[in-house]
Amino acid sequence: MKAQITIMALLLLAAPASFGKKNAVAYEEPHYAMGVAQVNAGTGHGTGYTVNGGVIKGRKSLEVGVIYSEKESRIAGGDFKYRVFLGNLYRIENDNKIYSPYLQYNLMYQKSTSTANSVVELGGENYEIQDEPGTVATMGHFLAFGNKIKVFEHAFVDSSIGLGIYQGSMDQVNGPDTWGVHNGNSGMTFSFKVGFGYRFN
């Protein structure tokens, strides 16, 4: 009888550990997601909309997508995001968890058409001449803090705010009127994103 009780006690103690291992393996399985978001990076290209697809594994996720420019009315850039979710893995994967904060590295490539006026002096008078439209491309690197807020099963609101540097934007005179430091065709500024996402599995 004592042997049976001992065996039962050992089985009961081993069961949670075994269940935890199975869950740990399940948490490490990749999940696939898609999201859309409104973005403004303060680099002179105005408001854009990102459409991203990504994979989530454990506490990390990787997303790649395109940026649709409101100003250009076309796809005019690319978006890359690498995230690390904060907190214990089991809590992150908890279906009842509403908030999932994360840290993010965001690489954004944007391009748009720009027209700038040249100032020409003739006979002591200054005249502005409109230049031919040119393409302006920008590469921005942003570190951001964000939060995924669960709306219903597998669907969430996703928002983030970041600070970063950019290179290749319009010069300071014709450049963005945003918070930050803009010097020539580079600077440091903020990025804002808010959108909606869905996890498929």
C-alpha positions in Angstrom: 0.0 0.0 0.0 2.8 2.4 0.9 4.5 1.6 -2.4 1.3 2.4 -4.3 0.9 5.7 -2.5 4.5 6.6 -3.2 4.1 5.8 -6.9 0.9 7.9 -7.1 2.6 10.8 -5.3 5.6 10.6 -7.8 3.3 10.6 -10.8 1.3 13.6 -9.4 4.6 15.5 -8.9 5.9 14.5 -12.4 2.7 15.4 -14.3 3.0 19.3 -13.9 6.7 19.1 -14.9 5.8 17.0 -18.0 2.9 19.3 -18.9 5.2 22.4 -18.5 7.7 20.9 -20.9 5.0 20.2 -23.5 3.8 23.8 -23.1 7.3 25.1 -23.4 7.7 23.2 -26.7 4.3 24.5 -27.9 5.3 28.1 -27.0 8.4 27.7 -29.1 6.4 26.8 -32.2 6.2 29.6 -34.8 3.0 31.6 -35.2 2.2 33.7 -38.3 0.5 37.1 -38.3 -0.4 40.0 -40.5 -0.9 43.7 -39.6 -1.8 47.1 -41.0 -0.7 50.4 -39.4 -0.6 54.1 -39.9 2.9 55.5 -39.6 4.6 58.9 -39.5 8.4 58.9 -39.0 9.0 62.6 -39.2 11.4 62.3 -42.1 9.5 64.5 -44.6 7.5 61.9 -46.3 4.3 62.5 -44.5 1.8 59.8 -43.3 2.1 56.3 -44.6 0.4 52.9 -44.1 2.2 49.7 -43.6 1.1 46.2 -44.6 3.3 43.6 -42.9 3.5 39.8 -42.6 5.5 38.2 -39.8 6.4 35.3 -37.7 6.3 35.1 -33.9 8.4 32.5 -32.1 8.7 32.5 -28.3 9.4 36.0 -27.1 10.6 37.3 -30.5 9.0 38.3 -33.8 10.1 39.4 -37.2 7.9 41.4 -39.6 8.5 42.6 -43.2 6.2 44.7 -45.4 5.6 47.6 -47.6 4.7 51.3 -47.0 1.9 52.9 -48.9 2.4 56.7 -49.1 -0.6 58.9 -48.6 1.3 61.8 -50.3 2.3 59.7 -53.3 -0.8 57.5 -53.5 1.3 54.5 -54.2 3.6 51.9 -52.5 6.7 54.0 -51.8 8.8 52.1 -49.2 9.6 49.1 -47.2 9.2 48.3 -43.5 11.2 45.8 -41.3 10.5 45.2 -37.6 12.3 43.0 -35.1 10.6 42.7 -31.7 11.3 41.2 -28.3 8.3 40.9 -26.0 8.8 41.7 -22.4 7.9 39.3 -19.6 7.9 35.6 -18.9 7.3 33.4 -21.9 4.3 31.6 -20.3 2.6 34.9 -19.5 3.3 36.2 -23.1 1.6 33.1 -24.6 -1.3 33.2 -22.1 -4.6 33.5 -24.1 -6.1 35.6 -21.3 -3.3 38.2 -21.5 -4.6 41.6 -22.8 -1.4 43.6 -22.9 1.8 42.5 -24.5 4.5 45.2 -24.3 7.6 44.9 -26.4 10.9 46.6 -27.5 11.4 47.0 -31.2 14.0 47.8 -33.8 12.3 49.3 -36.9 14.1 49.9 -40.3 12.1 52.1 -42.7 12.9 52.9 -46.3 10.8 55.6 -47.8 10.9 57.6 -51.1 8.8 60.4 -52.4 8.8 63.1 -55.1 10.0 66.5 -54.0 9.9 69.9 -55.7 12.2 72.6 -54.3 12.5 76.2 -55.4 15.9 77.6 -56.4 16.7 81.3 -55.7 18.3 83.1 -58.6 19.7 86.6 -58.4 19.3 88.7 -61.6 20.0 92.5 -61.7 20.0 92.8 -57.9 16.7 91.1 -57.6 16.0 87.6 -56.2 13.7 85.2 -58.1 12.4 81.8 -57.1 12.5 79.2 -59.8 10.6 75.9 -59.4 13.0 73.0 -60.0 12.0 69.8 -61.7 10.5 67.2 -59.4 13.1 64.8 -58.0 13.0 61.6 -55.9 14.0 61.7 -52.3 14.8 58.5 -50.5 15.3 58.1 -46.8 16.6 55.3 -44.6 15.5 55.5 -41.0 16.6 53.4 -37.9 14.2 53.6 -34.9 14.2 52.0 -31.5 10.7 51.8 -30.1 8.5 50.8 -27.2 5.1 49.3 -28.1 2.1 47.4 -26.9 -0.2 44.8 -28.4 -3.6 45.1 -26.9 -5.9 42.1 -27.4 -9.3 42.9 -28.9 -10.7 39.4 -29.4 -9.3 35.9 -30.2 -6.1 36.3 -32.2 -6.8 40.0 -33.1 -5.1 42.9 -31.5 -4.4 46.7 -31.7 -0.7 47.4 -32.1 0.9 50.8 -31.3 4.4 52.0 -30.8 6.5 55.2 -30.3 10.1 55.3 -31.3 13.2 57.5 -31.5 15.8 57.2 -34.2 18.0 58.6 -36.8 17.5 59.0 -40.6 19.7 59.8 -43.6 18.9 61.0 -47.1 15.8 63.0 -46.5 15.0 66.5 -47.8 17.3 69.3 -46.7 16.5 71.3 -43.5 14.9 74.2 -45.5 12.4 72.0 -47.3 12.4 69.2 -44.8 9.9 67.9 -42.2 8.2 70.2 -39.7 8.3 67.7 -36.8 9.8 67.2 -33.4 13.4 66.4 -33.4 16.7 67.6 -34.8 17.0 68.1 -38.5 20.4 69.0 -40.0 20.8 69.0 -43.8 19.5 65.7 -45.2 19.7 63.8 -41.9 18.6 64.1 -38.3 17.0 62.5 -35.3 13.2 62.3 -34.9 10.3 60.3 -33.5 8.2 57.6 -35.2 4.6 56.9 -34.4 2.6 53.8 -35.4 -0.9 52.6 -34.6 -2.7 49.7 -36.3 -4.5 46.4 -36.2 -3.1 42.8 -36.5 -4.3 39.3 -36.6 -2.5 36.0 -35.6 -3.5 33.1 -37.8 -2.5 30.2 -35.5 
